[in-house]
Every structure is written in C-alpha cells, then in structure tokens.
Amino acid sequence: MLAALAATALLAHEWWAIAAIAILVLAVCVGAPGRRWPYLLGASITPVTIFLVTPFVEVRGVHVLWSGPTIPVLGHLDVTTEELASGALQALRLGAVTLAFAAYALRLDHDRLLQAAWFARRSVLAVAVATRLLPTLERDALGLVEALRGRGVEVTGVRGRARLVSPLLAGSLERGLNLAEAMEARGFGRAGATRAARPPWTALDRLGLALAPALVTAGVLWL
Amino acid sequence: MAVGACPERNSGRHRGHFPDRPLASVRELRFTYPGADRPALDGVSLDVGPDEVVVLLGPSGCGKSTLLRALAGLVPHFHGGTFSGSVHVDGLDTRRVRPAELAGTVATLFQDPEDQVVFSSVEREVSFGLENLGTPPGAIGVRARTALASVGAEHLLGRQTTELSGGELQRVCLASTLALEPRLLLLDEPTSQLDAQTPSPLALAREAGWTGAVVLSEQRPDRVLDAADRVVFLDRGRIVLDAPRADALAWLAEHHPAFMPPGAVDASASGSGPTPSPTGEAICRLENVSFAYRGGPPVLIGVTLELRRGQIVLLSGPNGTGKTTLAKLAAGLLDPLAGTVTRRGRAAYLSQDPGRYLVRERAIDEVALGVAGDAERARRALASVGLGNHAETHPRDLSSGERERLALACVLSTEPDLLVLDEPTRGVDPERKQELASLLRHEAQERATLVITHDVVFAASLGEHVFILDNKPDVALV
C-alpha cells in the first residue's frame, strides 16, 4: 500500500489528492513508536530543497513577485506566483514519496516483509542487512562522540563531525566483514537452502494487495 | 614446563580418550594472516574428542581466536593468508571443504554477539542457520523455538534483536548455534559480556542436554575451568601446554598463577600495590539521583553515591540494572532527571566498547587525541598498559584485548581527578588484568576511581568498597 501511495502521489495531477496522500503517510509516521525525527527530517530535506530551487530554474508565469539580477549561465533571476505554485506541487509530490519511505522504515516489520518474498533470497538478505545499516551507523556515531567526550574531547561544528565519517565507515566495513564471516560459519551460500514457513496472509493483507493497483489506476485516470 | 618440554604435547596421550578417532584433528598448523610479519599459529597440533571440553588459555593475541577459526574452516577460506599443515573435523579436510559446508557439524559463537546478528527479529535470527542447512520448512520454527527454550530464552521469541541487552543477545546467538545440533561447538570468549550470576553459554548448552565437543577460548578462566576436560595454553602461536585439567592447574599455578581460579592462589599475589585509602576530598557526589531514557522506564531511582580521592569503588550488580547509566552520570555524560551530581576537577570515562577508540590511524595518535597531541604523555600511557611497542600500529590491527588496553591508555593519559571505567577487562588476559589492578592501586591516591566489572577476580584484586546496584530505590554505599 505504501508503494501504491507513493506511485499515486507521483502520477496524480490534483494537488488536493497529493496533499491528502502526504498527510496520510505523515500521520502514519507520526504514530510510529521510537525515534521519528531523523526519518522525518530526512524525508523533508529533498522536498524543501525542490521548493526553494524550482522558482530559480523554472521559467513560467507572468505574475512576477520578485525580479533579481542576471546571472551568467542561469540568466535573469525572477520569482513568479506560478513558479512558486509549481515548486510547491513538486515538493508536495516528492514529500509524499519520501514520507512513504519513512513510514516503511518506521512501521514495517522488515524481516516479515522480506520473508514474504519467495524469490531472490540473497537479494532479500542484502536488503535486510542494509535496512539495519542506518540505525547502526547512528548508534556508532553517538558512541564515538560519547567516547571522545569521555576523554575530554568535544565534537563541535561540521568539521568536527566530518572527522568522524572516516572511522565510522571503517567501523562499518569491519562490522560487515565480521557479519560476513559469521554468516558463512552459519552455512550461508550452501546449496539446498530452504525457507521457514511464511506466515499466512490475513484478510487485511489481501485487501491491501487488491486496493494497491486500484489506487494507482485511480490516480492515473481521475486524480 | 616450557615449549618442547611438555610431555603431554605431541605424545598422542589424549588420543586414548577417543578410541575410534578424534572429532577434530589439527596437525602442524602454521598460519600467517595476509600482511602479517609473524605467524598467528606456529606448528600447532591438537586432537579434540567427540564429547570433550577443551579450554584455550593464553595472553591476548596468542592465537586462540585464530585456532577457533581454523577449526571452523574460516582460516584460511575467509581470511586468506599462508596456511600449512592440516585441520580435519569429523573426517572433513578444512582445506577442501568450505566453512558453509562445515556448518551444522561445527557451530561458532563469536566474541561480539552484535557482529553476528543478521535479522531484526529473534525468531528469524535463530531460523537463519536452519534454513541454510536445508531443514524442512515445517521443522524450522519448531527447532528454533526449542533451541531458544533450551537456553532459557523462549520469552525473547517475539522480540527485536535491536532491543536486547548484551546478555540476552548472547543467549539468542547461542540458541542459533545449538539449533544446528553441531558436533563441535566453538566459543570465543563466551562470558565476556555476562555478569557473574548469568550462566556461561557452555553451562547453558550442557543444561540444554547438548553433549557434543566444545573448544572455547576464555580470559575469565574462573568461569570455565571447572567444566574443562583439557586445558591448552598458547603463547605466540605455539602450544606450550596441552594437559588434563588437574595437571594443567598444577602447571598454571607454577607458570601462570594469574590464570588460576580464585581461591587456588594467594589473594595477595593478585593486583599488588598499596591499599587505597579514601582520605581525600570528595571528587564526585550523586545525591538522590534518578534517571530514565526518553520514553523508557526509570533506570535509576534515588541513588546516592560519593567518590573520594584515593578511593576505588566497584560498581556491581546484574546485567541491565543501570550501572553504565550511573557511571555516565558520574562522568557528566548524562544529566539526571532528578537529584544532583556535583563534581570537582576533570572526569574521564572508559566506554565498555573498545571499538569507540579507533578514530586515528596510529595508536599513539589515538591516545594523544585526548591530551592535545602531547606525544610524550601518550607514549607513557601506552607503556603503562603494555602497548609501548605498538605506538605506530594501526588501532584496527590490534587484537580485542589490545584494543581494550588502548582504550584504557586513552583515558588514563588525561590524568583525570575522576576515572570511570566501564568493564575495562573485556578480552584482557589475566596477567594484564593484574598489571592493570596494580596500576590503578598505585595511582589511586591521585584520583577517585569508579570501576564497573563483572570480573570477580579483577574486582577482588582492586578494592574493598563495593556499591551494589539492584534497581531498588535508595541504594547506598556499602
């Protein structure tokens, strides 16, 4: 359903339909347990950027709100009402999509979802491991900062935080190697692997599967 | 007994325990990691019987973990390097059979459970190995639940692995290995994250009715020696002792008394140094302190604790009772929700994860980071923890025990008024622990020291002031 909502937001033309989808997935995110703000912040960066940049790269409309200088390559800078409206619509569209991804990360039992996939076992496993990457990196970063504070070194500013990127990546690589070693020791990659019985589909699962294509079709034809 | 003078070694004496053939057999194994200038294992020969418990002891970096990896086939297949000699497990030559093919016959519980977890849900995690071995789908769930129940972790079935404590995660990982019903179980420092009250994975496996062979490496011999049939002592990649437990205890008492269980040696021999006397001024005082992490239940309620210069206080209690939280409050890394924390002078805190002290490219730079680049102070701190000859080494090239000592050097170099150490002996060998205890006692008059440790031998060698945390309100200094 989340994928269908994201696709509908991309394909629909009516702003109110896109806004309704964005509000719906935002509500889903806000209702999720745990630390929501990193995901909401991440989901908002791209739409806000699109809204801010669009009026300067698009040439549309006659109702000029602000007229600026002429810049080489970019040409004459101005902002029109139509450009702002267009930027807002694109931002709303993209916001709905990124919020749908945030809802996926926050609300879904990834293991169960991936277990439901009956094909491409290795790819599914790669997705499972990658899904855990972001929270692990976040925890490692907090740990590094805390350990530095514990020996009297305060990490401040962009430059201070940027210095942690290299050890974080090195730590991530080391963890990846350890995990790969542990997976091999547990028989990963051996011929004849099986899958645990998948949990049966509920009525809600079936309803969601039926509604998803209907929603996308409605988005293309009427919204 | 020294190298070459151990009558048990190479004599074939232990093969008498298993009249048919040993389950695992290592012959003249010599292995060098890629880029290393000396072999990690140098002419090692060892037999393991079908139901034997073999305990590997030795200083940090002596080759214990490498030997375990060789028995799992991970050396050389996963790590590369130069390999000579042979390792056979259940008749399979590990040079020709990949580790994944050995899985099921062999199962490994690695040192850090967080680095071996693949899935977010406990049930999927335990099922993973069974799926790889081709277990019929209908049987996977049953065997996973049985394995969890066998180690007393059935209540964790519906939980997420990300929300488990270190001890709980270790049980889940043990269930994952026992679910495979291996003939040979390899345990790498299985008690490093467990409190004294929690049974070791070896004890849990035996309680679960599992009867295969076990080879384990351990830096807390007191937790495992009772269960050992044989003890193998490694030094610089060579076996210097391979003997039944009783003979091994006698040898250890003579050559490496620090490895003896408590009570077997004179207590005064461990952690020499003056007895700290808490006569100095109060450095840190926590008064009626309470704390809860955002959205979580209270972790500490009304805790009062005073730390004085010249005093070493041991913070004890089961896993999950808030010891680390209290330590962070004392060091100023957290602010209390209620109550007050007053502190005088500079505080330094050692995290229980030595992986957090791997920011720079050389060990000396890592230590100098906390002392404004003062290389001389950094060099002294490295020497004080026995890493004087590793100043130019990349921190990630150090063994786990050496990393722990590097982390110690990082905080000791700052010469704090309040030193807070959270599990400072993970992976550190008993002889280094004695040296650390001596160092802390010698320097005790210069500061107040708070130590969290599950290691009862290390605790006994440190101090007399014990603060027990058990989640009850109004806990006081005893």
Chai-1 contact restraints between the chains, C-beta under 6 A:
chainA,res_idxA,chainB,res_idxB,connection_type,confidence,min_distance_angstrom,max_distance_angstrom,comment,restraint_id
A,H110,B,S120,contact,1.0,0.0,6.0,A-B,restraint_1
A,D111,B,F119,contact,1.0,0.0,6.0,A-B,restraint_2
A,D111,B,S120,contact,1.0,0.0,6.0,A-B,restraint_3
A,D111,B,S121,contact,1.0,0.0,6.0,A-B,restraint_4
A,D111,B,R124,contact,1.0,0.0,6.0,A-B,restraint_5
A,G143,B,R356,contact,1.0,0.0,6.0,A-B,restraint_6
A,L144,B,R356,contact,1.0,0.0,6.0,A-B,restraint_7
A,E146,B,L333,contact,1.0,0.0,6.0,A-B,restraint_8
A,A147,B,S351,contact,1.0,0.0,6.0,A-B,restraint_9
A,A147,B,R356,contact,1.0,0.0,6.0,A-B,restraint_10
A,R149,B,L333,contact,1.0,0.0,6.0,A-B,restraint_11
A,G150,B,Y349,contact,1.0,0.0,6.0,A-B,restraint_12
A,R151,B,A348,contact,1.0,0.0,6.0,A-B,restraint_13
A,R151,B,G370,contact,1.0,0.0,6.0,A-B,restraint_14
A,R151,B,C410,contact,1.0,0.0,6.0,A-B,restraint_15
A,R151,B,V411,contact,1.0,0.0,6.0,A-B,restraint_16
A,R151,B,T414,contact,1.0,0.0,6.0,A-B,restraint_17
A,G152,B,G370,contact,1.0,0.0,6.0,A-B,restraint_18
A,G152,B,T414,contact,1.0,0.0,6.0,A-B,restraint_19
A,V153,B,G370,contact,1.0,0.0,6.0,A-B,restraint_20
A,P167,B,L358,contact,1.0,0.0,6.0,A-B,restraint_21
A,P167,B,V359,contact,1.0,0.0,6.0,A-B,restraint_22
A,R175,B,D115,contact,1.0,0.0,6.0,A-B,restraint_23
A,N178,B,D115,contact,1.0,0.0,6.0,A-B,restraint_24
A,E181,B,L74,contact,1.0,0.0,6.0,A-B,restraint_25
A,E181,B,F78,contact,1.0,0.0,6.0,A-B,restraint_26
A,A182,B,F110,contact,1.0,0.0,6.0,A-B,restraint_27
A,A182,B,Q116,contact,1.0,0.0,6.0,A-B,restraint_28
A,E184,B,F78,contact,1.0,0.0,6.0,A-B,restraint_29
A,E184,B,P99,contact,1.0,0.0,6.0,A-B,restraint_30
A,E184,B,A100,contact,1.0,0.0,6.0,A-B,restraint_31
A,A185,B,A72,contact,1.0,0.0,6.0,A-B,restraint_32
A,A185,B,P99,contact,1.0,0.0,6.0,A-B,restraint_33
A,A185,B,T108,contact,1.0,0.0,6.0,A-B,restraint_34
A,R186,B,A103,contact,1.0,0.0,6.0,A-B,restraint_35
A,R186,B,G129,contact,1.0,0.0,6.0,A-B,restraint_36
A,R186,B,N132,contact,1.0,0.0,6.0,A-B,restraint_37
A,G187,B,A100,contact,1.0,0.0,6.0,A-B,restraint_38
A,G187,B,A103,contact,1.0,0.0,6.0,A-B,restraint_39
A,G187,B,G129,contact,1.0,0.0,6.0,A-B,restraint_40
A,G187,B,N132,contact,1.0,0.0,6.0,A-B,restraint_41
A,G187,B,L133,contact,1.0,0.0,6.0,A-B,restraint_42
A,F188,B,N132,contact,1.0,0.0,6.0,A-B,restraint_43
A,G189,B,A100,contact,1.0,0.0,6.0,A-B,restraint_44
A,R190,B,A100,contact,1.0,0.0,6.0,A-B,restraint_45
A,R190,B,N132,contact,1.0,0.0,6.0,A-B,restraint_46
A,G192,B,G134,contact,1.0,0.0,6.0,A-B,restraint_47
A,A193,B,E131,contact,1.0,0.0,6.0,A-B,restraint_48
A,A193,B,N132,contact,1.0,0.0,6.0,A-B,restraint_49
A,A193,B,G134,contact,1.0,0.0,6.0,A-B,restraint_50
A,T194,B,E131,contact,1.0,0.0,6.0,A-B,restraint_51
A,T194,B,G134,contact,1.0,0.0,6.0,A-B,restraint_52
A,T194,B,P137,contact,1.0,0.0,6.0,A-B,restraint_53
A,R195,B,E131,contact,1.0,0.0,6.0,A-B,restraint_54
A,A196,B,S127,contact,1.0,0.0,6.0,A-B,restraint_55
A,A196,B,P137,contact,1.0,0.0,6.0,A-B,restraint_56
A,A196,B,I140,contact,1.0,0.0,6.0,A-B,restraint_57
A,A197,B,P137,contact,1.0,0.0,6.0,A-B,restraint_58
